[in-house]
C-alpha cells in the first residue's frame, strides 16, 4: 500500500499482511491546509451560535447514534444544552457494531493526521473516566497493552522495519522485536516462520457499544431525548437558509443546530441540503467468538501473517466479555462475506496462530458499510451552504471519538473554530470547483 502525503483516495485492492507496511514519505508534507473562516452574509459560519444566556433555549439535534454521534451528543449535553439524539435503528447498530475497535495512530499518514489520532489516543483514558464518572474505564472495555505484529517473508520484513523507523522518527512508541522477545511477550502464540516483528506499546481497545450505552445513560440523566428507530425524512428551512426543524418518521424536531453524524448515511442526508460530502463504498466483515478465559498475556491486538500465499493477514483481539473479535486485511479492505462458513474459516486461520482460540465457536456478524470520506480523511465542521448544519464524518471513529467530540462541542457551543487542528478536514474541501 502506498501512503499519500496529502488527501488522496486510500482504498487499495485487497493485499496480504506482508504488503501492509509500505513506507510513507521520508519528508511528509507538513503544511496544514487550514481553510479560511467561511462567512455567510454578515456572520461567521458556526460562530457565536450559542451564548451563555441562551443556552437553555438552544436545541441541538444529532443525527446518528454511533460512537461519534453519541459522544458528540454527550459532550454538548454536558455543556448544558438540550440535545435530541436520533438513530434510524438502535443506537450502535451501524458501523460501530462491526468496528474492530482498536485505538491507535499507527500508519496514519501524513503527520498532521497521525498527530490528530495520537492526540485522541492519549485522551481516551481521561475521556472514559469522565464518561463513567467513577473513573473506571475498564467498564467500557478500555484496555491498553499494545499491538504485536509479525511478517513472514523478506520483502515484508524490509517494509515493516522501514515503517517502524518512520513511526519512531515521529515519536511513536513502536519497536522491532526478535522471535524470542515475541514469544516471551505472548507465549500462547504459535509464531512459525517470522522475518520481522514489531510492538506498538501504547495501542489499545474499547467496546463501542459500551461507550454508546454510557453516553445514552448520561443523556438520560439530563433529560435529553433519544429517538430510536427514527428516520430523517427531510428538513424545514428558514428564509435565511437555516434548518429550523428536522423532519422524521416520528414527527418534526425543532432545532437551532443539526449535527450529521450518521456514518455512511451522512452523504445522503447532507445532499438533501445541497451539501456535497462524498464517500467511498467501504464494506467490512469481522467475526466474534464465544467467550474464553484470558488468552493474551500482555498485548491487546495481534496482527499475524497469512498462512497461505494470497490470503490477507488476520488480526484479533479479546473483548471485554471474553469473546474474540477477528478480522482480515487492512481496515480499508473491502469484504462482504458475512456467512457462517467464512466466519468458521476466519476463526480457523486465527487459531493457527493462537491454538487455544480453537476452543471457541465462531459467530458470524453481517457485513456492513463503514463510513469513509472520499479522500480517506475526516470531514468535520459547519457547512457553507447551510450554516447551522455541522458534519461529523470519519473512518477511524473509535480512535478519534474523544478529540472530535471535544472539538465539535467547542465549535458548536462556543462558536470558536479549531482551525489549527481541524483545518485540513473541513467539508468545504469537497465543494465542486468552478471551471473557467
C-alpha positions, 0 to 999 in steps of 0.5 A: 500500500502506498501512503499519500502525503496529502488527501488522496483516495486510500482504498487499495485492492485487497493485499496480504499482511506482508504488503501492509507496511509500505513506507510513507514519505521520508519528508511528509508534507507538513503544511496544514491546509487550514481553510479560511473562516467561511462567512455567510452574509454578515456572520461567521459560519458556526460562530457565536451560535450559542451564548451563555444566556441562551443556552437553555433555549438552544436545541441541538439535534444529532443525527446518528447514534454511533460512537461519534454521534453519541459522544458528540451528543454527550459532550454538548449535553454536558455543556448544558444544552438540550440535545435530541439524539436520533438513530434510524435503528438502535443506537450502535447498530451501524458501523460501530457494531462491526468496528474492530475497535482498536485505538491507535495512530499507527500508519496514519499518514501524513503527520498532521493526521497521525498527530490528530489520532495520537492526540485522541489516543492519549485522551481516551483514558481521561475521556472514559473516566469522565464518561463513567464518572467513577473513573473506571474505564475498564467498564467500557472495555478500555484496555491498553497493552499494545499491538504485536505484529509479525511478517513472514517473508523478506520483502515484508520484513524490509517494509515493516522495519522501514515503517517502524523507523518512520513511526519512531522518527515521529515519536511513536512508541513502536519497536522491532522485536526478535522471535524470542522477545515475541514469544516471551511477550505472548507465549500462547502464540504459535509464531512459525516462520517470522522475518520481522516483528514489531510492538506498538506499546501504547495501542489499545481497545474499547467496546463501542457499544459500551461507550454508546450505552454510557453516553445514552445513560448520561443523556438520560440523566439530563433529560435529553431525548433519544429517538430510536428507530427514527428516520430523517425524512427531510428538513424545514428551512428558514428564509435565511437558509437555516434548518429550523426543524428536522423532519422524521418518521416520528414527527418534526424536531425543532432545532437551532443546530443539526449535527450529521453524524450518521456514518455512511448515511451522512452523504445522503442526508447532507445532499438533501441540503445541497451539501456535497460530502462524498464517500467511498463504498467501504464494506467490512466483515469481522467475526466474534467468538464465544467467550474464553478465559484470558488468552493474551498475556500482555498485548491487546491486538495481534496482527499475524501473517497469512498462512497461505500465499494470497490470503490477507493477514488476520488480526484479533483481539479479546473483548471485554466479555471474553469473546474474540473479535477477528478480522482480515486485511487492512481496515480499508479492505473491502469484504462482504462475506458475512456467512457462517462458513467464512466466519468458521474459516476466519476463526480457523486461520486465527487459531493457527496462530493462537491454538487455544482460540480453537476452543471457541465457536465462531459467530458470524456478524453481517457485513456492513458499510463503514463510513469513509470520506472520499479522500480517506480523511475526516470531514468535520465542521459547519457547512457553507451552504447551510450554516447551522448544519455541522458534519461529523464524518470519519473512518477511524471513529473509535480512535478519534471519538474523544478529540472530535467530540471535544472539538465539535462541542467547542465549535458548536457551543462556543462558536470558536473554530479549531482551525489549527487542528481541524483545518485540513478536514473541513467539508468545504474541501469537497465543494465542486470547483468552478471551471473557467 
